[in-house]
Amino acid sequence: MNSHDLLPVHTGTVIEDDSLTLEQLCQACGVHAEWVISLVEESIIEPQGDEIHLWRFSGASLVRVRSALRLQHDLGVNLAGIALALDLIEELENLRAQLNIMGHD
């Protein structure tokens, strides 16, 4: 593996009050619109808006697209597998949060 095989890691705070257009989401993640559209078709992310040119994406969608990209690039997971993996990861995070709350009572 050389430096050309590595994906950049972005850090920062996701602001939920802001929304991204399809173009902005693609630019932020370094992907093509067709790939994001396929994520929407697989229900991996859900935009607000009825038509593609009106779609707006939340910060949570940005995080999911970046995670999906890592799963596909690093592990070769297909779209159906990405959807399943992200749902399981989200469920695991929710369960851990519940355990943390229960443990601090």
C-alpha positions in Angstrom: 0.0 0.0 0.0 1.3 3.4 -0.9 0.1 6.9 -0.1 -2.0 7.0 -3.3 -4.1 4.1 -1.9 -5.1 6.0 1.3 -8.3 8.0 1.6 -8.1 11.3 3.4 -9.5 11.5 6.9 -11.7 14.5 7.6 -12.3 15.6 11.1 -14.6 18.3 12.5 -18.0 18.9 13.9 -21.2 18.1 12.0 -23.7 20.9 12.3 -27.2 19.6 12.0 -28.8 22.9 11.4 -27.2 23.2 8.0 -28.0 21.2 4.9 -26.0 20.2 1.9 -27.0 20.1 -1.7 -26.2 17.0 -3.8 -23.2 18.8 -5.3 -21.9 20.0 -1.9 -22.2 16.5 -0.5 -20.4 15.0 -3.4 -17.6 17.6 -3.1 -17.3 17.1 0.7 -16.9 13.4 0.2 -15.0 13.3 -3.1 -17.6 11.1 -4.8 -19.7 11.3 -8.0 -23.4 12.2 -7.8 -24.3 8.8 -9.3 -22.8 7.0 -6.3 -24.7 9.2 -3.9 -27.9 8.6 -5.9 -27.3 4.9 -5.5 -26.9 5.3 -1.7 -30.3 7.1 -1.7 -31.8 4.2 -3.8 -30.5 1.7 -1.3 -32.0 3.8 1.6 -28.5 4.3 3.0 -29.1 8.0 3.2 -32.4 9.9 2.9 -32.5 13.4 1.4 -35.1 16.0 2.1 -36.9 17.1 -1.1 -38.8 15.3 -3.8 -36.6 15.9 -6.8 -32.9 15.5 -7.2 -32.2 19.1 -7.8 -34.1 20.0 -4.6 -32.4 17.3 -2.4 -30.9 18.5 0.8 -28.7 16.3 3.0 -28.1 16.5 6.8 -24.9 16.3 8.6 -25.8 12.7 9.5 -26.0 11.9 5.8 -22.5 13.3 5.4 -21.2 11.0 8.1 -23.0 8.0 6.6 -21.6 8.7 3.1 -18.1 8.9 4.4 -18.6 5.7 6.3 -20.1 4.0 3.3 -17.1 5.1 1.2 -14.7 3.6 3.7 -16.6 0.3 3.8 -16.6 0.1 0.0 -13.0 1.2 -0.5 -11.3 -0.6 2.5 -13.4 -3.8 2.6 -14.9 -4.0 -0.9 -18.5 -4.1 0.6 -21.3 -3.7 -1.9 -24.2 -1.3 -1.4 -26.5 -3.9 0.2 -23.7 -4.8 2.6 -23.0 -1.1 3.3 -26.7 -0.6 4.2 -26.6 -3.6 6.6 -23.3 -2.7 8.2 -24.2 1.0 8.8 -27.5 -0.1 10.3 -25.8 -2.6 12.6 -23.1 0.0 13.6 -25.9 2.5 14.4 -27.8 0.0 16.5 -24.6 -0.9 18.4 -23.9 2.7 19.1 -27.5 3.1 20.4 -27.1 0.1 22.7 -23.8 1.3 24.0 -25.4 4.7 24.8 -28.2 3.0 26.6 -25.8 0.9 28.6 -23.8 4.0 29.5 -27.0 5.7 30.8 -28.0 2.7 32.8 -24.5 2.3 34.2 -24.5 5.9 35.5 -27.8 5.7 37.4 
